[in-house]
Amino acid sequence: MISMHIRLYILGICSLLATFLPGSAIAQFFEYQSNAVLLKYSDRYEIPFTGETDQENGVIFTFQHADGWKYGDNFGFVDFSDKDQTGSDIYGEFYANFSLGKMTGKHVGFWRVKDMGILAGINAGRETKLLKWLPGFRLSWDVPGFAFLNTDFTLYIDDSRGAAAGGVPKETDSYMIDVNFLSDFDIGRHGFSIEGHIEYISERENEFGEKVDWWILSQPRFMYDLGKIWLEKPNHLYVGIEWQVWIHQAGDPDTNENAPQLILVGRF
């Protein structure tokens, strides 16, 4: 069951959705935009740093936004999670990509790279007091069948409040490599979508001098376009599975998560 304060945050996010609806002043600023609300459930979430193999179930509600504008594109999401053992949290990420091709008005690329960009990212968690800055660059690939396929290279700079403030321990800085992708396709009358990302974050050290191991986090989604058949409105309602594989979860070398999540997605 989603806790009361999580439901209140969900209502707050929903109240902001009108900002991104077609016809609003901000909407006219975008070349394109895609918004989505997601509901995920799994009973196989791992709990790191406990020395045990206990699993918990939980629900994650997500608001996700992507857009393109004159000088690049943006992507961000906010997760509202509620799990039966570790409780509730709010976590979000945002990435602004400044396209060198758009800013210069020239083709900037080589081989299969169709564009390059300068990235500015931020990761933040409410209960964990986590804050990371991710400056870097992007390679955008020209691959048939993909709406986009990017490789991001960023620093992973810690600005968290630390254990003294009741959050996760502060860490030394490291770096991230992330591959993110989207492919929508049809088979007969049926529509499908494969999207997600795979990230690698290098090892670092926390404020107590302890090693925080590297991790690989993979979150592909395999979705069926239910709205195309059921509502006769394609690209609006999806159902499927997001398969979360997290090797060395949160930097714990003894925890590897393998959590299939049932997912319901509404795009608008």
C-alpha positions in Angstrom: 0.0 0.0 0.0 1.3 3.4 -0.9 1.8 5.6 2.2 -0.2 8.8 2.7 2.6 11.2 2.1 3.7 9.4 -1.1 0.1 9.8 -2.4 0.2 13.5 -1.5 3.4 13.9 -3.5 1.8 12.1 -6.4 -1.1 14.5 -6.4 1.4 17.4 -6.3 3.1 16.1 -9.4 -0.2 15.5 -11.2 -1.1 19.1 -10.5 2.0 20.2 -12.5 1.2 18.2 -15.6 -1.0 20.9 -17.0 2.2 22.9 -17.4 3.4 20.5 -20.1 0.1 20.0 -21.9 -0.2 21.3 -25.5 -1.2 24.9 -25.7 0.6 26.0 -22.5 3.2 28.8 -22.8 6.0 26.5 -21.8 4.8 23.8 -24.3 5.3 26.3 -27.1 9.0 26.5 -26.2 9.6 22.9 -27.0 10.3 21.4 -30.5 8.8 18.2 -29.1 8.0 16.8 -25.7 7.1 13.4 -24.3 5.6 12.9 -20.8 4.8 9.7 -19.1 3.5 8.3 -15.8 4.7 4.9 -14.7 3.6 2.4 -12.1 5.9 -0.5 -11.2 5.7 -3.4 -8.8 8.1 -6.2 -7.8 8.5 -8.5 -4.9 12.2 -9.1 -5.6 13.9 -5.9 -4.6 17.1 -6.5 -2.7 18.3 -4.7 0.4 22.0 -3.8 0.2 24.6 -3.6 3.1 22.7 -5.9 5.4 24.8 -9.0 4.9 21.5 -10.9 4.2 19.7 -12.0 1.1 16.2 -10.8 2.2 14.0 -9.5 -0.6 11.1 -7.0 -0.3 8.2 -6.0 -2.4 7.3 -2.4 -3.3 5.6 0.0 -5.6 7.3 2.8 -7.6 5.3 5.7 -9.1 7.3 7.7 -11.7 6.8 10.9 -13.5 9.0 11.2 -16.6 9.6 14.0 -19.0 11.7 14.4 -22.2 11.8 17.3 -24.6 13.8 18.9 -27.4 14.4 22.7 -27.8 16.5 25.1 -29.9 19.8 24.2 -28.4 19.4 20.6 -27.3 17.2 18.2 -25.3 16.3 17.4 -21.7 15.3 14.3 -19.8 14.3 13.8 -16.2 12.2 11.7 -13.9 11.0 11.6 -10.3 10.5 8.3 -8.5 8.1 8.0 -5.5 8.8 4.6 -4.0 7.2 2.7 -1.1 8.7 -0.6 0.0 7.6 -2.9 2.8 10.9 -2.9 4.7 13.0 0.1 3.7 10.0 2.4 3.6 9.4 5.3 1.2 11.6 7.7 -0.6 11.6 10.3 -3.4 14.5 10.2 -5.9 15.0 12.1 -9.1 17.4 12.6 -12.0 17.6 15.4 -14.6 20.0 15.7 -17.6 20.3 18.7 -20.0 22.1 18.0 -23.3 23.4 20.9 -25.3 23.8 19.7 -28.8 26.9 20.9 -30.6 25.1 20.4 -33.9 22.1 22.6 -33.0 24.3 25.3 -31.4 26.7 25.5 -34.3 24.2 24.8 -37.1 26.6 22.3 -38.6 27.0 18.6 -38.7 29.0 17.5 -35.7 29.9 13.8 -35.9 31.9 11.0 -37.4 31.3 7.5 -38.6 28.0 6.4 -37.0 28.0 9.4 -34.5 25.4 11.9 -35.7 25.9 14.5 -33.0 27.8 15.3 -29.9 26.6 17.2 -26.9 27.7 18.8 -23.6 25.8 17.2 -20.6 24.8 18.7 -17.3 23.1 16.2 -14.9 21.9 16.0 -11.3 20.8 13.0 -9.1 19.0 13.7 -5.8 17.3 11.7 -3.1 15.1 13.0 -0.3 15.4 10.5 2.5 19.0 9.6 1.6 20.0 13.3 1.5 21.9 12.3 -1.7 23.1 14.8 -4.2 25.3 14.1 -7.2 26.5 16.4 -10.1 27.2 14.8 -13.5 28.9 17.1 -16.0 30.1 15.4 -19.1 29.5 14.8 -22.8 27.2 12.7 -25.1 27.6 10.8 -28.3 24.4 10.4 -30.2 24.4 7.4 -32.6 22.7 6.9 -35.9 21.4 3.4 -35.7 18.4 2.2 -37.8 15.4 1.2 -35.8 16.2 3.4 -32.8 14.4 6.7 -32.0 17.6 7.5 -30.1 20.7 5.7 -28.9 23.2 7.7 -26.8 26.4 7.0 -24.9 27.0 9.4 -22.0 30.3 10.0 -20.3 30.1 12.0 -17.1 31.9 12.7 -13.8 30.0 11.5 -10.7 30.6 14.3 -8.2 29.3 13.9 -4.7 27.6 16.8 -2.8 25.5 14.8 -0.4 24.9 15.9 3.2 26.4 12.7 4.6 25.8 10.4 7.6 25.9 13.3 10.1 22.7 14.7 8.5 21.0 11.3 8.6 21.7 10.5 5.0 23.9 8.1 3.1 27.6 8.5 3.7 29.4 11.1 1.6 31.7 9.6 -1.1 34.7 10.5 -3.1 34.1 11.5 -6.8 34.1 8.9 -9.6 32.7 8.7 -13.1 29.7 7.2 -15.0 29.2 5.7 -18.5 25.6 5.3 -19.5 24.0 3.9 -22.7 20.3 4.9 -23.1 18.0 4.0 -25.9 14.4 3.8 -27.3 13.0 1.7 -30.1 9.3 1.7 -31.0 8.1 -0.8 -33.7 5.1 -2.6 -35.0 4.5 -6.3 -35.7 1.3 -6.5 -37.7 -1.4 -4.5 -35.9 0.5 -4.7 -32.6 2.9 -2.0 -31.3 5.9 -2.6 -29.0 8.5 -0.5 -27.3 12.0 -1.3 -26.0 13.6 1.4 -24.0 15.9 1.9 -21.0 19.5 2.3 -20.1 22.6 0.5 -18.8 25.0 2.4 -16.6 28.5 1.8 -15.1 29.7 3.8 -12.1 33.3 3.3 -11.0 34.4 2.5 -7.4 34.9 5.2 -4.8 35.4 5.5 -1.1 32.9 6.7 1.6 33.5 9.2 4.4 34.5 6.4 6.8 37.3 5.2 4.5 35.4 2.2 3.3 35.4 1.0 -0.3 32.2 1.5 -2.3 32.4 -0.9 -5.2 31.7 -0.2 -8.8 28.2 -1.1 -10.1 26.4 -1.9 -13.3 22.7 -1.0 -13.4 20.6 -2.2 -16.3 16.9 -1.2 -16.6 15.4 -2.3 -20.0 11.7 -2.1 -20.5 9.8 -4.4 -22.8 6.3 -3.0 -23.4 3.2 -3.7 -25.4 1.1 -0.8 -26.8 -2.2 -1.7 -25.2 -3.7 1.6 -26.2 -3.3 0.9 -29.9 -5.7 -2.0 -29.9 -7.8 -1.3 -26.8 -8.3 2.4 -27.1 -7.4 2.8 -30.8 -4.9 5.5 -29.7 -1.3 4.3 -30.2 1.6 5.5 -28.0 -0.7 6.3 -25.1 -1.0 3.2 -22.8 1.6 0.4 -22.4 1.9 -2.7 -20.2 5.0 -4.8 -19.8 8.0 -5.6 -17.8 11.0 -3.6 -16.7 13.8 -5.9 -15.7 16.1 -4.4 -13.2 19.5 -6.0 -12.9 21.9 -4.3 -10.5 25.3 -5.8 -10.0 26.9 -4.6 -6.8 23.7 -2.8 -5.8 24.5 0.7 -4.4 28.2 -0.3 -4.3 27.7 -3.4 -2.1 29.8 -6.2 -3.6 27.7 -8.8 -1.8 24.4 -7.7 -3.3 23.2 -8.3 -6.8 19.6 -7.5 -7.6 17.6 -9.3 -10.3 14.1 -7.8 -10.1 11.5 -8.1 -12.8 8.9 -5.4 -12.4 5.4 -5.3 -13.8 4.9 -1.9 -15.4 2.0 0.2 -16.6 2.9 3.3 -18.6 0.7 6.2 -19.7 2.3 8.5 -22.3 0.9 12.0 -23.2 
